[in-house]
Amino acid sequence: MENYGKIISYAKVITSFYKTHKRMPSYSEMLKVFRVRSKNAVFRRVKNLVEKGILEKDHTGRIVPKRLPQSLKVLGVVTAGFPSPAEEELVDTMSLDEYLISNPQATYLLKVDGDSMLDAGIHPGDLVLVEKNLIPKTGDIVVAQIDGEWTLKYFDKKNRRVELRSANQKYPAIIPKRELIIAGVVIANVRKYR
């Protein structure tokens, strides 16, 4: 199986073709798009894109886009303090994947349920982006299994003692009695307003 970076690169090539031609490339055209010589290589790349949920096959067996990564325009900076004159100017483009995720193989999303992290700006229904394999530091928000129960809390370590603290005064700190497993550190919070 090809790595995530290559899959994203293939998806970008397909996206570019799709935006330009308003259709998916044929297998013959994919030879040029992917810069390969055999249809077998094209088939493998398409199979990987289908497995990753970027492409899908319709009821006739044709390849169609399911979700293609897109870059968004970065139009500048907006002040969150006092209003200032603003002019729209294309500064750059970026994809949210590139901006938020530095280690795709170790990153996953979780949907938040509950209100224990409200004061950290994490609300029920938000999605948190979690990276495994990071060593948590005091103040990090972690996904943890504590004595058999999963939770999302602030990590706080003093000497050898670990506490998991909420960001809502209604909830007390949790100290593991038997077991603590850190499943990852929250690296981003995503919320839809509409």
N, C-alpha and C positions, 0 to 999 in steps of 0.2 A: 504494500500500500504506500502511495506517495505521501510525502509530508504535507502538512497543512499549508505551508507557504506556497508550494507548487500548486496545490488545489486552488488557492486564492488567485494565483497568477493565471491559471487556466480560466477561472471564472471571469477574471478581468478581460481576458482576450475575447471570450465569448460575449461579454457585456458590450465591449467596444464594437464587435461585429453587429450585434443585435441593434445597438443604438444607430449605427450607420445605415444598415440595410433594412431595419424594421422587420426582421425575420431571423430565424436561426440558420446557421450555415448548414449545408448538406455535409455528409461524411466526406465527399470529395473535396469540398471547400475547407473542411477542417484539417486536411493534410497541410494546406498552406497556413491556416490560422494557428495551428499548433507547431508548425515547422517540423513536421515529421514526414517519413517516407512511406509508412505502411498504414493501412486502414486498421490493422490490429492495434497499433499504438493509439490511434484515434479512439477505437472502441474502448480501450483500457481507461483513457482519460475521461471519456463520457461516462463510463461505468462509475468511476470515482466521484464525478460531479453529481450523479444520480444518488449514490450512497450518502453523500454529504448533504443532500437535500437542496442543492443549488439548481439542478435540472430535474425534470421528471418526464416520464413517458405518458402521452395521452392515450385515450382508448384505442387509437389506431396504431400505437407503437411509435409515433413521432416524438422526437425530443422537443420539449418546450421548456421555457424558463419557469422555475418555481420561485426562486429568489436570487437575484443577481446582485452582488455587492456593488454599491454605487458610491462614488465620491460626491461629497456635498461641497458647495462653494463656501469658503470662509470670506465673509464680506467686510471684516474689520473687527473693531472692538467696541463694545458698548459700556458706558459708565453705569455702574449700579448705585452711584452716590448722587451728586447733584447733576441735573441735566446739562449736557454740553452739545454744541452743534455736531451733527453727525453727517458724514457723507458716505454713501455706499460705494465701496471700491473693492474690486476683487483682489483679495490678498493672497489667496491660495486655494487649493482644493484638498480635501482629505476624506478618507472613509472612516467611519466610526470604529470599525475593527482595528484599523491601523493606529488610531488615536488611543483607544482604550486597552488594547490587548498586546502585550509584549511577548507573552509565552502561550500561544494558542493551545498547545497540547496539554497544558496544565490549568486551563481556564474554563470555567463553566458558569452558567446562570442559575439563580434560584429566585423563585417568587416569594416575597415576604408576606407572612401572615402574622398578625398581632401588632401591638403598639408599644412594645418595650424599648424600641429604638427611635421613638418620635423626636426626642430632643437632639438626636444626631442627624435629623433630616431624613430618616428612613421610615416610610409610611407603609401601611398595609396595601398590598397590590404592587408595590415597587418591585423592580428586578435588581438584585445585587449581582455584580460580577465578582466572582471569587477565584483566586489563584491558589492552587495547591502548591505544596513544596516550599512555601515561604515560611521562614521562621518568624512567628509573631513577636512583636515588641509591645511593651506597655503602651496602651493608647490605640493599638490597632483594633479594628472590628473583625471578629473571627466567626466562622461557622464551627461550632464545637458540639461534640457529643459528651455530655456530662452525666455520669452515672446512668447511661442508657437512654438519655433524652437529648434530642437535637435542639440547638438554640443558636441565636445570633446575638452576640454581646461584645462589649469592650473587653479586651484582654488586659489584665493587670497582674504583673508579677512583682512581688516584693520578696527578696531573698529567694527562698525555695517555694514560697506559698503563692498559688495562683488563685485569683478571683476572677469571675466573669461578672461584669457590671452592666446593668441596663442603662439606657439613656432616657429613663422615665422614672420619676421619683416614686411612682406607685409600686415599683418592683425592687426588692432587696438584691444585694449582691449574692452570687451563688459561689459556694466553695465546694469543689469536688470531694465527695466522701470516699469513693472507691476508684473512679476512673475518669480520665479526661483525655479525649482525642480531638485534636485540632484538625479539621478537614480542609481548612484554607483561610486565607486572609481576604477580606473584602477590599477590592481595588477601585470599585466604582458603584454608583447607585443610579439607576435609570428610572425615570418617572414620566408617564404620559399625562398631559394635562387635558387632552381632549380625546 
